[in-house]
Amino acid sequence: MRLDGELLLIGCGKMGGAMLEGWLAQGLPPGEVVIVEPGPEIGAGLTRRGLRHVSQGALLPEELRPAVILLAVKPQMMEAAIADLGPVVRPGTLVLSIAAGKTLGYFERSFGAGTAVVRAMPNTPAAVGRGITVAVGNEEVTPAQRATADALLAAVGEVSWVEEESLIDAVTAVSGGGPAYVFLLMEVLAEAGIASGLPPDLARRLARRTVEGAGELSRLSQESPEILRKNVTSPAGTTLEALKILMAEDGLQPLFTRAIAAATRRSRELAD
């Protein structure tokens, strides 16, 4: 991986750190990355690895003119994180944000009209290179900048693009929060097993491995989830009895529909 200039990474926590590891694994030269990270322990680790690092944006070299600024801080920290970045944003700089709720318009107002901005929503499986990210760019983003953003995001998983920014709210609800829903499924499946008499350790191991295995089977199969579900379900068998409850009118589908709608509304509220 090579960029036409330096990459400025703002925030090197879980997601920023995962993306950094992905870039380095794909051959991005460490000398082309500059990192702003206030955490002393994280900063010390970056220094030991020979990466350029400062604790705050005000300490960035005056001559720095990055090709890409990637913003990987929490939304509530964004205002402070970008306050000192004005001097390093030049014509042609791409601003790429992975912060929930911060719109293209927010960054256009912050950095000025004419700034190329991409807003992206990754999810936490990026930490193991199995994430999925959905991105949208403003009208200033060139085809070359879009390709650069795609390459940076693809270092930690699959990437899709949308043309309407409003769709990012639903993306945030479905895939951004999706891992939490899957982990909850592990929890409730294990608790149901315990209620049926299984030892707690065994119930939790069965739940974890079942979700892991089903996910991998889905990834490797050409069949739809519906067909995979039907393949597990024998006529008049035990699975069918459980599915009669889970697929009832008051079962999982209406529950998830309400849950995703609530998360989508909250994403819109954060943007406002």
N, C-alpha and C positions, 0 to 999 in steps of 0.2 A: 504494500500500500504506500503510495506517495501522494503528497499534496503539493499544490502550487503555492507554497508558503508555509508559515508556521500555524500550528493549531494551539489555540488558547483554551484550556479546559478550566472552567470555573466550578469548583466543587469536585472533590474526589472521594465521596462517600461510597455507599454500596453501589449505586447505579453508575456514577461517574467512574468509580474504580473498576467496575466490571467492563465498562466500555474501553477504558484505558488498556486493560489486559487484552481485550480483543484486538485493539489496534496494534499493539506491540507484537502480538502473536502473528498478525498478518503482515508484519514487516515494516510498520511505520517506524522510522528512525527515532529513537528516544530524544535525540537532540532537536527534533522539530516540534516537540511538545513543551509548552510552558503551562504550569499548573498553579492556580490560586486555590489554596486550601488552608483555612485557619486552624484546623485541628493539629495540635503539636505532634501527636503520635503518628498520624497519617503523614504529616509533613516530613518527619524524621525518616520514615520508611521510604518516601520518595527520594529524599536526598541520598540515602544509602544506595539506592539503585541507580544513581547518577542522573536522575531526572531534574530538570530545572523547576524550581518551586519557590513561590513567595507566599506569605501568609495573608496578604490583602492586595486588592487591586491597585491601591495607591503606590505600591512598591514595584510595579511592573516597569521594565526599562522603557524610557521615553521613545527609543527608536523602534520598539516592537510594533509591527504592523501585520497582525495575523490574517491569514486567508480565511480562517474559520474561528469563531468564538462559540464554543459549546457550553451552554448554561445548564449545569446539573445540580442546582441547589433547590431546596424546598421553596414552594411559592411564597411563604411568609418571610423568607430570607432574600427574596429576589431584589427588592428595592435597594438594600444595602450592598448586595453583591455587584450590581451593575453601576452603582453611583460613580465609581472612578474609572469606568471603561471608555468614556467618551473619547479621550485622546488616542486610543488604540484602534478605534473603528475608522476605517478609511473607505473611500469608494471602492467597491469590489469585495469588501468583507462580508462574509455570510454569517449571520447570527442564527444559531441552531439551538432551540430550547427544548428540554424534555420535562419542563415543569408543568404540572397540572394547573389548569385554570388561568394561565397567563396567555392572553390572546396575541394574534399577530398585530392587532392594533396597539396593544400595550407596548410592544417592543418598537413599533414604528414611532410611537410618541416618545419613547425613551431615547432612541438613538437617532431619530430624525427621518423625515420623509426621504424616500429613495433607498433606504436600507433594505437589503435582501434578508428576509426572515423565513425560517422554516420552523414550524411548531410540530413536535413529535410526541407520541405517547408510547413509551416502551412498557414492558412489565418485568417483574422480578426474575423470571427464569432466564433473563439476560445474564444473570450471574453465572450460569453454567452453559452459556452459549446457545440457549434454547428459547430465547424470548421471541416475541413478535411485537413489532412497532408499526404504528400507523402515523403517517406524516402528511402535512399540508404546507404549501409554500405561498407566499404572497406574490404579487405580480412582478416584483423586482428580481425574483430568483431566476437566474439563467439556466438553460439546460445543463451547462457544465457544473454549476453550483448544485443543482438537484442531483446530478450523478455523484458529486462529492458527498453530499448529505446521505445519499442512499448507501454509499460504500461505508461511511462511518457507522451508520446505524446497523448495517448488515453484519458488522463484525461480531454482534452478539445475538444474531438470529434473523428471522424472516422480516421483510419490510413490505408494507403496502402503502399506497398513496391514495388520498382522496382529494377531490377538487373543492368540496364544501367544508369550510372550517367547522360549521355547526355539528358535523358528524363526529368530531373529536370528543364531544361530550358523551355520546353513546359508546364510543371506543373506550373511553376512560372507564365507563361503567362495566363493560363486558370483559375486555382483556386486561385493562389496567388493574381492576380489582379482582379479576377472575381467579388468580391463584389463591386468594383468600377464600373464595367460595369452595374451591377444590379441597383446600386444607380443612375447611369446616365439614365437608363431606366425609373426609377421613375421620374426623372427630365423632360425628354423629353415627357413622357406620360402626365405629368401635364401641360407642356407648350402647348402641342397640344390641351388639353382640354380647356385651357384658350383661345387659338386662336379660338376655336369653340363656345365661349361665356360663359363658366362656370366661376363662381366667383373663383378667385385664391385659396382661402383657401379650397374650396370644391374640386377643381381640384387636389390639392396636396394631400388632404386626400383620395380621390378616388384612386389616383395612388399608394400611399403608401399601403393602405389596400388591393388593388388588387394584388400587387406584393407579399405582405406577405401571403395573402390567397392562391394564386396560388402555392407558394412555399410549404406551409403546405399541400395542397391537393396533390401535387406531392410526398411529403415525405410519406404520409399515403397510397397512392394508389399503387396498383400493376401494373397499366397500364404505358406504355411508354409515354414520353412527346408527341410523335406524336399522340397517341390515345387520350390523354387528350386534345390536341389541336383540334382534329377532333370532340370531344364530345361537344366543345363549338361552333363549326361552323355549323350553319344551312344552308342547301342548299338555295341559292339565298337570304341569309340574310345579315345583316349589317357587321358582323364579316368577312364574306367571301370577301366583297368589300375591307376591310382594308388589309386582307391577300394577295389579288392579288397584292397589292403594296409592302408589306413587303417581300413577297416570289418571287418577280420578279427577272429576271436575274441580275438586278443591286440593289437588295434589301439587306436584312440583312445578308444572308449567305456569299456572296462575301465580304461584308464590314467587317464582323467578321473574316473571314479567313485572310484578309489582316491585321487586327488589331492584331490578335494572332501571326501571323508571325512576325510582327514588334516587339512585346514584346518578343518573343522568341529570335530574333536576338539580342536585347538589353541585354537580360540575358546572352547570350554567350559572348557579348562584355565585360560585367562586369566581367565575369569569367576570361577573357584573360587579 
